[in-house]
Amino acid sequence: MAAEDSKWYYDLSTGEVSQGKTSGFENRMGPYDTEEQARKAIEIAAARTEVADDWDEDED
């Protein structure tokens, strides 16, 4: 089994979480180490975006 087959992914089109790459890259977020992290993919992405936006504002 490949390492990415044991990772978890969030499918943007369905909102479902799966282990392994079951959807195309255009709808897939991840990889995440745990199912719980994958279920929080949207929250994690939003937090990372906020940090990056704050950094951009500090640079301006």
Backbone as JSON Lines, residues from 0, in Angstrom:
{"i":0,"aa":"M","n":[0.85,-1.18,0.0],"ca":[0.0,0.0,0.0],"c":[0.89,1.24,0.0]}
{"i":1,"aa":"A","n":[0.58,2.19,-0.86],"ca":[1.31,3.45,-0.92],"c":[0.97,4.3,0.29]}
{"i":2,"aa":"A","n":[1.91,5.15,0.67],"ca":[1.71,5.99,1.86],"c":[0.46,6.86,1.75]}
{"i":3,"aa":"E","n":[0.18,7.38,0.55],"ca":[-0.99,8.26,0.42],"c":[-2.31,7.5,0.53]}
{"i":4,"aa":"D","n":[-2.28,6.19,0.38],"ca":[-3.49,5.38,0.53],"c":[-3.95,5.33,1.99]}
{"i":5,"aa":"S","n":[-3.05,5.59,2.92],"ca":[-3.42,5.57,4.33],"c":[-3.79,6.96,4.84]}
{"i":6,"aa":"K","n":[-3.62,7.97,4.0],"ca":[-3.96,9.35,4.38],"c":[-5.45,9.59,4.14]}
{"i":7,"aa":"W","n":[-5.94,10.67,4.73],"ca":[-7.35,11.03,4.64],"c":[-7.52,12.27,3.77]}
{"i":8,"aa":"Y","n":[-8.64,12.32,3.06],"ca":[-8.92,13.42,2.13],"c":[-10.36,13.89,2.29]}
{"i":9,"aa":"Y","n":[-10.56,15.17,2.0],"ca":[-11.89,15.78,2.03],"c":[-12.3,16.06,0.59]}
{"i":10,"aa":"D","n":[-13.48,15.64,0.2],"ca":[-14.0,15.86,-1.15],"c":[-14.89,17.1,-1.14]}
{"i":11,"aa":"L","n":[-14.45,18.15,-1.82],"ca":[-15.19,19.41,-1.85],"c":[-16.56,19.29,-2.51]}
{"i":12,"aa":"S","n":[-16.69,18.42,-3.48],"ca":[-17.97,18.33,-4.21],"c":[-19.04,17.58,-3.42]}
{"i":13,"aa":"T","n":[-18.64,16.66,-2.55],"ca":[-19.62,15.88,-1.81],"c":[-19.62,16.17,-0.31]}
{"i":14,"aa":"G","n":[-18.51,16.75,0.19],"ca":[-18.38,17.0,1.62],"c":[-18.02,15.74,2.39]}
{"i":15,"aa":"E","n":[-17.68,14.68,1.67],"ca":[-17.35,13.41,2.32],"c":[-15.85,13.28,2.54]}
{"i":16,"aa":"V","n":[-15.51,12.47,3.53],"ca":[-14.12,12.19,3.87],"c":[-13.84,10.75,3.5]}
{"i":17,"aa":"S","n":[-12.66,10.51,2.93],"ca":[-12.3,9.15,2.56],"c":[-10.82,8.9,2.83]}
{"i":18,"aa":"Q","n":[-10.51,7.65,2.97],"ca":[-9.12,7.26,3.14],"c":[-8.61,6.83,1.78]}
{"i":19,"aa":"G","n":[-7.53,7.48,1.34],"ca":[-7.0,7.24,0.01],"c":[-7.6,8.23,-0.99]}
{"i":20,"aa":"K","n":[-6.97,8.33,-2.13],"ca":[-7.4,9.27,-3.17],"c":[-8.55,8.65,-3.96]}
{"i":21,"aa":"T","n":[-9.77,9.05,-3.62],"ca":[-10.94,8.49,-4.3],"c":[-11.58,9.47,-5.25]}
{"i":22,"aa":"S","n":[-11.16,10.72,-5.23],"ca":[-11.73,11.7,-6.15],"c":[-10.59,12.42,-6.86]}
{"i":23,"aa":"G","n":[-10.95,13.13,-7.92],"ca":[-9.95,13.86,-8.69],"c":[-9.35,15.0,-7.89]}
{"i":24,"aa":"F","n":[-8.16,15.43,-8.29],"ca":[-7.44,16.46,-7.54],"c":[-8.19,17.78,-7.48]}
{"i":25,"aa":"E","n":[-9.04,18.06,-8.46],"ca":[-9.74,19.34,-8.48],"c":[-10.8,19.45,-7.37]}
{"i":26,"aa":"N","n":[-11.21,18.34,-6.8],"ca":[-12.21,18.35,-5.72],"c":[-11.67,17.83,-4.39]}
{"i":27,"aa":"R","n":[-10.37,17.56,-4.34],"ca":[-9.8,16.88,-3.18],"c":[-8.91,17.82,-2.36]}
{"i":28,"aa":"M","n":[-9.12,17.82,-1.04],"ca":[-8.25,18.54,-0.12],"c":[-7.52,17.51,0.73]}
{"i":29,"aa":"G","n":[-6.25,17.71,0.94],"ca":[-5.47,16.8,1.76],"c":[-4.12,16.58,1.15]}
{"i":30,"aa":"P","n":[-3.37,15.72,1.68],"ca":[-3.73,14.67,2.62],"c":[-3.67,15.15,4.07]}
{"i":31,"aa":"Y","n":[-4.45,14.47,4.89],"ca":[-4.46,14.68,6.34],"c":[-4.1,13.36,7.01]}
{"i":32,"aa":"D","n":[-3.48,13.45,8.16],"ca":[-3.05,12.24,8.87],"c":[-4.19,11.49,9.52]}
{"i":33,"aa":"T","n":[-5.27,12.21,9.88],"ca":[-6.38,11.57,10.57],"c":[-7.7,11.92,9.89]}
{"i":34,"aa":"E","n":[-8.69,11.09,10.16],"ca":[-10.04,11.36,9.64],"c":[-10.58,12.65,10.23]}
{"i":35,"aa":"E","n":[-10.32,12.89,11.5],"ca":[-10.8,14.1,12.16],"c":[-10.24,15.36,11.49]}
{"i":36,"aa":"Q","n":[-8.96,15.34,11.16],"ca":[-8.37,16.49,10.48],"c":[-9.03,16.69,9.12]}
{"i":37,"aa":"A","n":[-9.28,15.62,8.4],"ca":[-9.92,15.74,7.09],"c":[-11.32,16.32,7.21]}
{"i":38,"aa":"R","n":[-12.04,15.94,8.26],"ca":[-13.39,16.49,8.47],"c":[-13.36,17.99,8.75]}
{"i":39,"aa":"K","n":[-12.23,18.48,9.23],"ca":[-12.06,19.9,9.53],"c":[-11.3,20.63,8.43]}
{"i":40,"aa":"A","n":[-11.24,20.06,7.24],"ca":[-10.44,20.61,6.15],"c":[-10.8,22.06,5.84]}
{"i":41,"aa":"I","n":[-12.07,22.37,5.79],"ca":[-12.51,23.73,5.47],"c":[-12.06,24.69,6.56]}
{"i":42,"aa":"E","n":[-12.21,24.29,7.83],"ca":[-11.79,25.14,8.95],"c":[-10.27,25.35,8.93]}
{"i":43,"aa":"I","n":[-9.53,24.29,8.66],"ca":[-8.07,24.39,8.6],"c":[-7.65,25.34,7.47]}
{"i":44,"aa":"A","n":[-8.27,25.21,6.31],"ca":[-7.95,26.08,5.18],"c":[-8.29,27.53,5.49]}
{"i":45,"aa":"A","n":[-9.43,27.77,6.14],"ca":[-9.83,29.14,6.48],"c":[-8.84,29.75,7.47]}
{"i":46,"aa":"A","n":[-8.4,28.98,8.45],"ca":[-7.43,29.48,9.43],"c":[-6.1,29.81,8.76]}
{"i":47,"aa":"R","n":[-5.66,28.95,7.85],"ca":[-4.4,29.2,7.14],"c":[-4.51,30.43,6.26]}
{"i":48,"aa":"T","n":[-5.66,30.62,5.63],"ca":[-5.88,31.8,4.79],"c":[-5.84,33.06,5.63]}
{"i":49,"aa":"E","n":[-6.45,33.03,6.8],"ca":[-6.45,34.18,7.7],"c":[-5.02,34.55,8.12]}
{"i":50,"aa":"V","n":[-4.23,33.55,8.45],"ca":[-2.84,33.8,8.84],"c":[-2.08,34.43,7.67]}
{"i":51,"aa":"A","n":[-2.27,33.88,6.47],"ca":[-1.59,34.42,5.29],"c":[-2.04,35.84,4.99]}
{"i":52,"aa":"D","n":[-3.34,36.11,5.12],"ca":[-3.85,37.46,4.89],"c":[-3.27,38.45,5.89]}
{"i":53,"aa":"D","n":[-3.18,38.04,7.16],"ca":[-2.57,38.9,8.18],"c":[-1.11,39.18,7.85]}
{"i":54,"aa":"W","n":[-0.39,38.17,7.39],"ca":[1.01,38.34,7.02],"c":[1.13,39.32,5.86]}
{"i":55,"aa":"D","n":[0.23,39.18,4.85],"ca":[0.25,40.09,3.7],"c":[0.01,41.52,4.14]}
{"i":56,"aa":"E","n":[-0.93,41.72,5.05],"ca":[-1.23,43.08,5.53],"c":[-0.03,43.66,6.26]}
{"i":57,"aa":"D","n":[0.67,42.84,7.03],"ca":[1.86,43.31,7.74],"c":[2.96,43.69,6.77]}
{"i":58,"aa":"E","n":[3.05,43.01,5.64],"ca":[4.09,43.3,4.64],"c":[3.81,44.56,3.86]}
{"i":59,"aa":"D","n":[2.54,44.96,3.77],"ca":[2.18,46.15,2.98],"c":[2.49,47.39,3.7]}
